Amino acid sequence: MLSPFPHSNKPEMLSLEEARALVLSRAGIMLPETVSLLKVVGRVSANHLVSDVDVCAFAHAAMDGFALRHTEIAEASEQNPVVLRVIVEIAAGDFFTGSVLPGECVRIMTGAPIPAGLDVVVQYEIVHTVEGDGKTGSLVSFNSPVKARKNIREAAEEVAAGSVIVESGEVISSAGVGFLASCGVTEVTTFRHPLVAVIPVGSELINPTEKPYDGKIRSSNEYTIAACVQAAGGVPTTMPIVKDSFEELREAVQKAAQNFDVVVVMGGASGGDYDFIKPVVADLGELLMTNVNIQPGKGQIFGLVEKVPVFGLPGNPAAAYLGFEMLVRPLLRKMQGYRHFERPRVKARLAQDVKKNDARRIFMRSSLMKDANGEYLVVPAKNQSSELFGVIQRSNCLAILPEGFDSREKGSLVECLLLDVSEELGL
């Protein structure tokens, strides 16, 4: 039997900032796990990582050339070139232990260790061959002085042994993986990916493998939300379609809360006769939020069931997508140890007049581009219906109109939230 929704305790409408703060306040950090380097790209280090060696462990040539003492050519000029004899060739991976006497130099390749006593590398292009082919036994001349340590990469130039190379909470990039490998770090402790149950709700829904019939439509929201979960670092599991039934939804949510770290329900977030996610969460646990002052998607449900975060997103695609971006994605990121929870924003000029008929903060699916002057220009999609998928697919940003009924004229500056750009960029 349907459990009555406690209207007297119904949470009031929240601003987006209040809603996000509420959600993040209930986000716990996942347990740590140790993974290989290639599995840590884009993830957060759970602790400080330390190099076991100097990087690089020895001073080496920054380019192909000739290594020598800079004092030998301190007086060199076009009129009075200094001639030195090449006594050996040193390739990367070689290590020369002999002595280089006055009047001598060595031919050296990029990455090769600098022999003891030598303090400069002169690139091939400005060295002239006097005798031989420029290799061992040849005489080469230098026509200008060079400063000491020129074209030499010093030992421990990047990091010293024992130094912290990645701090706890730092996101490891693809380049960072190579850096860690050079420092002897081959495994990293990070935070486990949250397991997310994605539950589609609606008696009108059928599987995408079926053709629609008699008022039925293909269930597609769960694919969008599951893809969003995956992009946010979570591991999505799409559950079977649940009909518009309090009992069926209650059973599905309770079971999911017992087996997953987060539960996301799509559909039934409004206040209609067949919208049951609010009473289900209230009956099973603690209902914390029902409405957020945004458009599309005012009805955004959040609560806890057996201490597991449960979201109820609207059934319309754009509203569900926006709710995920603004509320679910930040929670998933915090659970994985990330510190930044908002996509980067830029300001752009509207390419057209925009009439605002809703007092809520509006997020318009839009295309961001640069005009002939190199300034950002934003073009809102013509059809902003929350039922449309294709508009989201063709948009690269959300143009934001703040609360109130103020319409905006063409050329007005508005903030644009960039889609599919990492929060770590911090624009």
Buried (B, 14 or more C-beta within 10 A) or exposed (E): EEBEBEEEEEBEBBEBEBBBEBBBEBBEEBEEBEBEBEBBBBBBBBBEBBBEBBBBEEBBBBBBBBBBBBEBBEEBEEEEBBBBBBBBBBEEEEEBEEEBEEEBBBBBBBBBBBBEEBBBBBBBEEBEBBEEEBEEEBBBBBBEBBEEBBBBBBBBBBBEBEBEBBEEEBBBEEEBBEBBEBBBBEEBBBBBBBBBBBBBBBBBBBEEEEEEEEEBEBBBBBBBBBEBBEEBBBBBBBBEBBEBBBEBBBEBBBBBBEEBBBBBBBBBBBEEEBBBBBBBBBBBBEBBBBBBBBBBBBBBBBBBBEEBBBBBBBBBBBBBBBBBBBBBBBBBBBBBBBEBBBBBBBEBBBBEEBEBEBEBBBBBBBBBBEEEEEEBBBBBBEEBEBEBBEBBEEBBBBBBBEBEEEEBEEEBEBBBBBBEBEBBEEE
